[in-house]
Amino acid sequence: MTAVAAVDLGASSGRVVRGVVTDGRVHVEEVHRFANGPVHRRGSLHWDLPGLYREVLAGLRLAGEVDSIGIDSWAVDYGLLDASGELLDDPVHYRDSRTDGIKPADGLYEVNGLQFQPFNTMFQLMAEPLLPRASQLLLIPDLLSYWLTGERGAEYTNATTTGLIDVRTGQWSPELTRDLPPGLLPALRNPGDPAGTFNGVPVTAVGSHDTASAVVAVPAETDRFAYISCGTWSLVGVELTEPVLTAESRAANFTNEGGVDGTIRYLRNVMGLWLLQECLRTWDTELAPLLREAAHATGSVFDPNDPVFLPPGDMPARIERWCGKSMSRAEIVRSVLDSLALAHRDAIVDAQRLSGKEVEVVHVVGGGSHNELLCQLTADACGLPVVAGPAEATALGNVLVQARAMGAAHSTLADLRKLVRRSQPLRRYLPR
């Protein structure tokens, strides 16, 4: 039996999970959950990293004796260290407005393969006042790993979201990093590499971008699948062995992010359940009764990727303004779900067309796999079966990469996914 601790940090909550691999199965148990979100300081949105670190330590204590620790989180955000290794300031939140109006330079896509998102790390650095004082940049999982171990590095899958990696070589791009201070970017690590020790326990690099870990745990039986990692964001795409860097791919706003074992996560960001989260926060109510009403309501379709929906605030009012009419709460919820389902379909259709990879099934993993109405609407929109689950895909992928590094799981992604199918309840939705 191998036991590991998976630290899984999302944009709205974090948790520490104890994972056990034994007898050809993988089991996970959440031992600690805590809230996460932006804090307003000096007119900007930040992350409370010291507070998150305290919660991580609390969770690791509750996880008990383990053989390894791995950390994953959301992408793009970072902390800057001074020459003595101290954090200069709490990291700025990617939803902060400091990158508003930034436009990509010509030729970026051919190098980094990333869809344009104004909050990508390279654009945040253009608006970073602390850069002249910085000795090194660490992405969020790498920063927390450094605080645990005293060792620095940059895990590959998350580094590919910065916009500073050459997607063809898998290394920091000399062209894209030439204006940064020397030594700012640390050496790269791959998932499964050792990352130091904490109180004598090995810390293992995992797919530290949470979507990279989630895709490891997609319970696919063949390679002809699309995935929707559905949480605050919906990351919708296919798994490839080579990037797609055509002008058509760039125009369709598809991204080529690094995956575990040298795979490419060819995907489009869709705004995701952030829309519902902000509606519920505005209404100060629970989702379950609204979903029951929404199943029988009629909604209006809007573009969930319109930048107007990116910042925090009164989401219902923005949806009503976009749709041009007043709606009940159930109608707004149905509008969100219908719009997300159609955005999921469009991304999957485009991914197949642009990559040449055919899809036979759509896997919905993450918290959105619990949303039965969204899963059914996605199956209806795509005209394909949807397999929902596991909801704990990110933590499972984190656990599996650690277990493999410890010699407790077989080597290929297909083997790891077979473990997930054996261990996790899945639900199938057929198009109507």
C-alpha positions in Angstrom: 0.0 0.0 0.0 1.3 3.5 -1.0 -0.3 6.5 0.7 0.3 10.1 -0.6 -1.0 13.6 0.2 -2.4 15.6 -2.8 -2.7 19.3 -2.2 -5.3 20.5 -4.8 -5.9 24.3 -4.9 -8.7 25.7 -7.0 -9.6 29.3 -7.7 -12.6 29.1 -5.2 -11.5 26.5 -2.7 -8.6 24.3 -1.7 -8.3 20.9 -0.2 -5.8 18.2 0.9 -6.6 14.7 -0.1 -5.1 11.4 1.2 -4.8 9.0 -1.6 -4.1 5.2 -1.3 -3.1 2.9 -4.2 -3.6 -0.8 -3.3 -4.9 -4.0 -5.0 -5.2 -2.4 -8.4 -7.4 0.5 -7.1 -7.0 4.1 -6.1 -8.9 5.5 -3.2 -9.0 9.2 -2.1 -10.3 10.8 1.1 -10.6 14.5 1.6 -9.0 15.3 4.9 -9.2 19.1 4.8 -11.1 21.7 2.8 -10.8 25.5 2.9 -12.1 28.6 1.1 -10.0 30.4 -1.4 -10.7 33.6 -3.3 -9.4 37.1 -4.1 -8.6 39.7 -1.4 -8.7 43.4 -2.1 -5.5 45.2 -1.2 -4.4 48.7 -2.3 -6.9 48.8 -5.1 -5.9 45.4 -6.6 -7.0 41.8 -6.3 -4.5 39.4 -4.6 -4.2 35.9 -3.3 -3.6 35.3 0.4 -0.7 32.9 -0.2 0.5 32.9 3.5 -3.1 32.0 4.5 -3.2 29.2 1.9 0.1 27.9 3.1 -1.2 27.7 6.7 -4.2 25.7 5.4 -1.9 23.4 3.4 0.2 22.7 6.6 -3.0 22.0 8.5 -4.2 19.6 5.8 -0.8 17.8 5.7 -1.0 17.2 9.5 -4.5 15.7 9.0 -3.3 13.5 6.2 -1.1 11.6 8.6 1.8 9.4 7.6 2.3 9.5 3.8 5.0 8.4 1.4 4.9 11.5 -0.8 3.3 15.0 -1.2 2.3 16.7 -4.4 0.8 20.1 -5.2 -1.4 21.3 -8.0 -3.3 24.6 -8.5 -4.8 27.0 -11.0 -2.4 28.3 -13.7 -0.6 31.6 -14.7 -0.3 33.4 -11.3 3.0 33.7 -9.6 5.0 35.1 -6.7 8.2 37.1 -7.0 11.1 36.4 -4.6 13.8 38.9 -3.7 17.5 38.1 -3.5 17.1 36.6 -0.1 14.3 34.3 -1.2 11.5 36.3 0.5 8.2 36.9 -1.2 8.0 40.5 -2.3 4.2 40.7 -2.1 1.1 38.5 -2.2 0.6 37.3 -5.8 -1.9 39.3 -7.9 -5.1 37.5 -8.9 -5.5 36.8 -12.6 -8.9 38.5 -12.5 -7.3 41.8 -11.5 -7.7 44.6 -14.1 -4.0 45.4 -14.5 -3.8 43.7 -17.9 -6.9 45.2 -19.4 -6.2 46.5 -22.9 -3.0 44.4 -23.4 -2.8 42.9 -26.9 -0.6 40.0 -28.1 2.3 40.7 -30.3 2.5 39.1 -33.8 4.2 35.7 -33.9 3.6 34.6 -30.3 1.3 31.7 -31.2 3.8 30.1 -33.5 6.2 29.9 -30.6 4.1 29.3 -27.4 1.0 27.9 -29.0 -1.3 29.6 -26.5 -4.7 31.1 -27.0 -4.7 34.8 -26.1 -5.8 35.4 -22.5 -4.9 38.8 -21.1 -4.0 37.3 -17.7 -1.4 34.8 -19.0 1.8 35.2 -17.0 3.8 36.9 -19.8 1.2 39.7 -20.0 1.0 40.1 -16.2 4.7 40.6 -16.2 4.3 43.5 -18.6 2.2 45.2 -15.9 4.4 44.1 -13.0 5.9 47.0 -10.9 7.9 44.6 -8.7 9.8 43.1 -11.6 13.0 45.2 -11.2 13.3 44.1 -7.6 12.7 40.4 -8.3 15.3 37.7 -8.2 13.1 34.8 -9.2 9.5 34.0 -10.2 7.7 30.9 -8.9 4.3 29.8 -10.0 1.8 29.1 -7.2 2.4 25.3 -6.8 6.2 25.8 -7.1 6.1 28.6 -4.5 4.3 26.5 -2.0 6.6 23.6 -2.7 9.6 25.9 -2.1 8.1 27.0 1.2 7.8 23.3 2.2 11.2 22.2 0.9 13.5 25.2 0.4 14.1 24.0 -3.2 13.0 25.9 -6.3 11.9 24.8 -9.7 9.2 25.2 -12.4 7.0 22.2 -13.1 6.6 21.8 -16.9 2.8 21.5 -17.4 2.1 24.7 -15.4 5.1 26.5 -17.0 3.5 26.0 -20.4 0.6 28.2 -19.4 2.9 31.2 -18.8 3.3 31.9 -22.5 7.1 31.8 -22.1 7.7 28.2 -23.1 8.5 27.2 -26.7 5.9 24.5 -27.3 8.0 22.8 -29.8 11.0 22.3 -27.5 9.3 22.2 -24.1 11.9 24.7 -22.8 11.9 28.4 -21.8 11.9 30.3 -25.0 15.1 32.5 -25.5 13.1 34.7 -27.8 10.1 35.3 -25.4 12.2 35.6 -22.2 15.0 37.9 -23.5 13.6 41.0 -21.8 13.2 39.4 -18.4 15.9 39.7 -15.7 18.5 36.9 -15.9 17.8 34.0 -13.6 14.1 35.0 -13.1 12.8 31.7 -14.4 13.9 28.5 -12.5 14.9 25.2 -14.0 12.1 23.0 -15.3 10.8 19.9 -13.6 8.7 17.1 -15.1 5.8 15.4 -13.4 7.2 12.6 -11.3 10.5 14.4 -10.6 11.6 14.8 -7.0 11.1 18.3 -5.6 12.8 18.1 -2.2 11.5 16.8 1.2 9.2 18.2 3.9 9.8 16.8 7.4 11.5 13.8 5.8 8.7 13.1 3.4 9.5 13.3 -0.4 7.7 16.1 -2.3 7.0 15.0 -5.8 6.3 17.2 -8.8 2.9 16.3 -10.4 1.0 17.8 -13.2 0.9 21.0 -11.2 -1.5 22.7 -13.5 -4.8 21.4 -12.1 -6.1 20.6 -15.6 -3.0 18.6 -16.4 -3.7 16.5 -13.3 -7.4 16.2 -14.1 -6.7 14.9 -17.6 -4.5 12.1 -16.2 -7.6 10.9 -14.4 -10.0 11.0 -17.4 -11.3 7.4 -17.4 -11.1 7.0 -21.2 -10.9 3.5 -22.7 -9.4 4.6 -26.0 -7.7 7.8 -27.3 -10.8 8.9 -29.2 -12.2 11.1 -26.5 -12.8 14.8 -25.7 -12.6 16.1 -22.1 -14.3 18.9 -20.2 -12.5 19.6 -17.0 -15.5 21.5 -15.5 -15.1 23.7 -12.5 -14.7 27.5 -12.2 -13.5 27.2 -15.8 -14.5 24.6 -18.4 -11.3 23.4 -20.2 -12.6 21.7 -23.3 -10.4 19.8 -25.7 -8.6 16.7 -26.8 -5.3 15.0 -26.0 -2.6 15.1 -28.7 1.0 14.1 -29.2 1.9 17.2 -31.2 0.8 20.9 -31.0 -1.4 22.5 -33.6 0.2 25.9 -34.6 -1.8 26.8 -37.7 -3.2 30.3 -38.3 -6.7 28.7 -38.2 -6.0 27.2 -34.8 -4.9 30.6 -33.5 -7.9 32.4 -34.9 -10.2 29.8 -33.2 -8.5 30.7 -29.9 -7.2 27.2 -29.1 -4.3 26.6 -26.8 -1.6 24.0 -26.8 -0.6 23.3 -23.1 1.8 20.7 -21.9 0.4 17.5 -20.4 1.8 14.6 -18.4 4.1 12.3 -20.4 4.8 14.8 -23.1 1.2 15.0 -24.3 -0.4 18.2 -25.6 -3.7 19.5 -24.0 -5.3 21.0 -27.1 -8.1 23.0 -25.6 -10.2 26.1 -25.4 -11.0 27.9 -22.2 -14.8 28.4 -21.6 -15.9 30.6 -18.7 -17.4 27.7 -16.8 -19.2 27.4 -13.5 -17.8 30.8 -12.5 -21.0 32.2 -14.0 -23.2 30.2 -11.6 -20.8 30.8 -8.7 -21.1 34.5 -9.0 -24.9 34.3 -9.5 -25.3 32.3 -6.3 -23.0 34.7 -4.5 -25.1 37.7 -5.6 -28.4 35.9 -4.7 -26.9 34.4 -1.5 -28.7 31.1 -2.1 -28.2 27.4 -2.8 -28.0 25.8 -6.3 -29.9 22.6 -5.9 -33.5 24.0 -5.9 -32.7 26.4 -8.7 -31.4 23.4 -10.8 -34.7 21.6 -10.3 -36.6 24.7 -11.5 -34.1 25.3 -14.3 -34.8 21.8 -15.7 -38.3 23.0 -16.7 -37.4 26.7 -17.5 -36.6 28.3 -20.9 -33.4 30.2 -21.1 -31.7 32.6 -23.5 -28.3 31.8 -25.1 -25.4 34.2 -24.6 -21.7 34.0 -25.2 -20.1 32.8 -21.9 -16.7 33.9 -23.1 -17.6 37.5 -23.5 -15.0 39.4 -21.4 -17.8 41.2 -19.6 -18.3 38.1 -17.5 -14.7 37.8 -16.4 -14.6 40.1 -13.3 -16.3 39.4 -10.0 -19.6 41.3 -9.4 -23.3 41.2 -10.1 -23.4 38.3 -12.6 -27.2 38.1 -13.0 -27.4 41.7 -14.0 -24.7 41.3 -16.6 -26.4 38.2 -18.1 -29.8 40.0 -18.2 -28.1 43.0 -20.0 -26.4 40.7 -22.5 -29.7 38.9 -23.2 -31.7 42.2 -23.3 -34.5 41.1 -20.9 -35.4 40.5 -17.3 -35.4 36.9 -16.2 -36.3 34.8 -13.2 -33.5 33.1 -11.2 -34.4 29.7 -12.8 -34.3 31.2 -16.3 -30.9 32.8 -15.6 -29.6 29.4 -14.4 -31.0 27.7 -17.5 -29.5 30.3 -19.7 -26.1 29.7 -18.1 -26.3 25.9 -18.6 -27.7 26.1 -22.2 -24.9 28.6 -23.1 -22.2 26.5 -21.5 -23.4 23.3 -23.2 -23.3 25.0 -26.6 -19.9 26.5 -25.9 -18.7 22.9 -25.0 -20.1 21.6 -28.3 -18.5 24.4 -30.3 -15.1 23.7 -28.7 -15.3 20.0 -29.3 -16.4 20.4 -32.9 -13.5 22.9 -33.5 -11.0 20.7 -31.7 -11.8 17.8 -34.0 -11.7 19.9 -37.2 -8.5 21.7 -36.4 -6.5 18.7 -35.0 -7.9 15.9 -37.2 -8.7 13.8 -34.2 -12.1 12.2 -34.1 -14.1 11.9 -30.9 -16.5 9.2 -29.9 -17.2 10.1 -26.3 -17.0 13.2 -24.1 -15.7 12.9 -20.5 -16.8 15.5 -18.0 -14.6 15.5 -15.0 -14.4 17.8 -12.0 -17.1 19.4 -9.9 -19.3 20.0 -12.9 -19.7 16.2 -13.3 -22.2 16.4 -10.4 -24.4 18.8 -12.4 -26.8 16.4 -14.1 -28.6 19.0 -16.1 -25.4 20.4 -17.5 -24.1 16.9 -18.4 -27.4 16.0 -20.2 -27.5 19.4 -22.0 -23.9 18.8 -23.1 -24.7 15.3 -24.4 -27.7 16.8 -26.3 -25.7 19.6 -27.8 -22.7 17.5 -28.8 -24.8 14.5 -30.1 -22.3 12.3 -28.2 -22.4 10.2 -25.1 -21.1 12.0 -22.0 -19.4 10.1 -19.2 -19.5 12.1 -16.0 -16.9 11.6 -13.3 -14.8 11.4 -11.4 -15.5 14.7 -9.6 -12.2 14.3 -7.9 -10.2 14.0 -11.1 -7.6 16.7 -10.3 -6.8 15.1 -6.9 -6.8 11.6 -8.5 -4.4 12.6 -11.2 -2.2 14.2 -8.6 -2.3 11.0 -6.5 -1.6 8.7 -9.5 1.5 10.6 -10.7 2.9 10.4 -7.2 2.1 6.7 -6.9 3.7 6.0 -10.2 6.8 7.9 -9.1 6.9 5.7 -6.0 6.6 2.5 -8.0 3.0 1.8 -6.9 1.2 2.2 -10.2 1.9 1.1 -13.8 3.7 3.4 -16.2 1.4 4.4 -19.0 -1.5 6.9 -19.0 -3.7 4.1 -20.2 -2.8 2.1 -17.1 -3.5 5.0 -14.8 -6.9 5.6 -16.4 -7.7 1.9 -16.0 -7.1 2.3 -12.3 -9.6 5.2 -12.3 -12.3 3.2 -14.1 -11.9 0.3 -11.6 -12.1 2.7 -8.6 -14.6 5.5 -9.4 -18.4 5.6 -10.0 -19.2 7.0 -13.4 -22.5 8.1 -14.9 -23.4 7.9 -18.6 -25.7 10.4 -20.4 -26.9 9.7 -23.9 -28.0 12.5 -26.3 -31.7 12.9 -26.6 
